[in-house]
């Protein structure tokens, strides 16, 4: 009979997510087990492998960081340009010093040149969520904007936030990020004010 787990799976996934977010997939099992406060054997017993733990941590990130807080301004059914600016302004805000810089998904896209099907699916899920949120805001802000342009501007926004995350990962913050946010907003609004 298997021994009962002595940990909360959500808590250990959150801890693993933080390690991967800060140190990437190259984080050691020792780092992970220490942060998760479980022994290495339990990491493998519970999650099968480091790669499976990583996949679960990516989805935990999407469910709890992206959907839980990052996209909050854009989740309103009537989100438009003010909410899009609020979302982008969150990149300028430097108050949350506890979170690692950058984005776990963006870091993964850069760090891992080859993705497992599960990691690729997580990246695609993240991209789809972002594009849907951006498209909805643009349609509400500019109902006359052709769908083709909505799609192009949404893809531009997605690429732009990846760039912002890279800048944040490099430690750029404050005024330089604000200038980038202003430029992104001006580009998105071009021709439709």
C-alpha positions in Angstrom: 0.0 0.0 0.0 1.5 3.4 -1.0 2.3 5.9 1.8 0.1 8.9 1.9 1.6 12.2 0.6 2.7 14.5 3.3 2.6 17.7 1.2 0.1 19.9 -0.7 0.6 19.3 -4.4 -0.4 22.9 -5.2 2.2 24.3 -2.9 5.0 22.1 -4.2 4.0 23.0 -7.8 4.1 26.7 -6.9 7.6 26.2 -5.3 8.8 24.3 -8.4 7.4 27.0 -10.7 9.3 29.7 -8.8 12.6 27.7 -9.1 12.1 27.1 -12.9 11.0 30.7 -13.3 14.1 32.0 -11.6 16.7 29.5 -12.8 15.2 27.8 -15.9 15.0 24.2 -16.8 18.6 23.8 -15.8 17.6 24.0 -12.1 18.9 21.0 -10.3 16.7 18.4 -8.6 18.4 19.4 -5.4 17.3 23.0 -5.8 13.8 21.8 -6.6 13.5 19.4 -3.7 14.8 22.0 -1.3 12.3 24.6 -2.5 9.5 22.1 -2.6 10.4 20.9 0.9 10.3 17.3 -0.2 13.1 14.8 -0.8 14.3 14.0 -4.3 12.7 10.6 -4.2 9.3 12.1 -3.6 9.8 14.6 -6.5 10.3 11.6 -8.9 7.6 9.5 -7.2 5.0 12.2 -7.4 5.9 13.8 -10.8 7.6 10.9 -12.7 10.5 13.0 -13.9 12.0 16.5 -13.9 10.5 17.2 -17.4 7.0 16.1 -16.2 7.4 18.4 -13.2 8.5 21.2 -15.5 5.4 20.7 -17.7 3.1 20.8 -14.7 4.9 23.9 -13.4 4.3 25.7 -16.8 0.6 24.9 -16.5 0.5 26.0 -12.9 2.1 29.3 -14.1 -0.5 29.8 -16.8 -3.4 29.0 -14.4 -2.2 31.0 -11.4 0.1 33.8 -12.7 -1.2 34.5 -16.2 -4.9 33.9 -15.7 -4.9 34.6 -11.9 -3.3 38.0 -12.0 -1.4 39.1 -15.1 -4.4 39.1 -17.5 -6.9 40.3 -14.9 -7.2 43.8 -16.5 -8.1 42.2 -19.9 -10.5 39.6 -18.6 -13.4 42.0 -18.4 -15.9 41.4 -21.3 -15.7 45.1 -22.1 -11.9 45.5 -21.8 -10.5 48.0 -24.3 -7.5 50.4 -24.5 -7.5 51.6 -20.9 -7.3 47.9 -19.7 -4.7 47.1 -22.3 -2.6 50.0 -21.0 -3.2 48.8 -17.4 -1.9 45.4 -18.5 1.2 46.9 -20.1 1.8 49.2 -17.2 2.2 46.2 -15.0 5.6 45.7 -16.7 6.7 49.1 -15.4 5.6 48.5 -11.8 8.6 47.4 -9.8 6.8 46.8 -6.5 6.6 43.0 -6.7 10.2 42.2 -5.9 9.3 38.6 -4.8 8.5 37.4 -8.4 11.4 36.5 -10.7 12.0 38.9 -13.6 10.5 38.0 -16.9 8.0 35.3 -17.7 8.3 31.6 -17.2 6.8 30.9 -20.6 9.0 33.4 -22.4 12.1 32.2 -20.6 11.2 28.6 -21.7 10.7 29.7 -25.3 14.2 31.2 -25.3 16.0 28.6 -23.1 14.8 25.3 -24.6 15.5 25.0 -28.3 13.5 21.8 -28.5 10.2 21.4 -26.7 8.4 18.3 -25.8 4.8 18.1 -27.1 3.5 19.0 -23.7 5.8 22.0 -23.4 4.8 23.1 -26.9 1.2 22.7 -25.9 1.7 24.9 -22.9 3.4 27.6 -25.0 0.6 27.5 -27.5 -2.0 27.7 -24.8 -0.3 30.8 -23.4 -0.1 32.4 -26.8 -3.7 31.6 -27.6 -4.8 33.2 -24.2 -2.8 36.3 -24.9 -4.0 36.7 -28.5 -7.6 36.2 -27.5 -7.3 38.8 -24.7 -5.6 41.3 -27.0 -8.1 40.7 -29.8 -11.1 41.2 -27.6 -9.7 44.5 -26.2 -9.0 45.8 -29.7 -12.4 44.9 -31.1 -14.0 46.7 -28.2 -11.8 49.7 -28.6 -12.0 49.9 -32.4 -15.1 48.1 -33.7 -14.3 49.5 -37.2 -10.9 47.8 -37.2 -10.8 45.1 -39.8 -10.4 41.5 -38.4 -7.2 41.1 -40.3 -5.8 44.2 -38.6 -7.0 43.0 -35.2 -5.1 39.8 -35.8 -2.0 41.5 -36.9 -2.0 44.0 -34.0 -2.7 41.2 -31.5 0.3 39.3 -32.8 2.3 42.5 -32.6 1.3 42.9 -29.0 2.2 39.3 -28.2 5.7 39.8 -29.7 6.0 43.1 -27.9 5.3 41.7 -24.5 7.8 38.9 -25.1 10.3 41.7 -25.7 9.2 43.5 -22.5 9.8 40.3 -20.6 13.3 39.9 -22.0 14.0 43.5 -21.0 12.6 42.8 -17.5 14.7 39.6 -17.3 17.8 41.6 -18.0 16.9 43.9 -15.1 15.6 46.9 -17.2 12.8 48.6 -15.3 11.1 51.9 -14.7 11.4 54.7 -17.2 12.9 52.6 -20.1 10.0 50.2 -19.8 7.5 53.0 -19.7 8.9 54.4 -22.9 8.5 51.0 -24.6 4.9 50.7 -23.2 4.1 54.2 -24.6 5.5 53.2 -28.0 3.6 49.9 -28.0 0.3 51.7 -27.3 1.0 54.3 -30.0 1.7 51.6 -32.5 -1.5 49.7 -31.7 -3.7 52.8 -31.8 -2.1 54.1 -35.0 -4.7 54.9 -37.7 -7.7 54.1 -35.4 -7.9 57.0 -33.0 
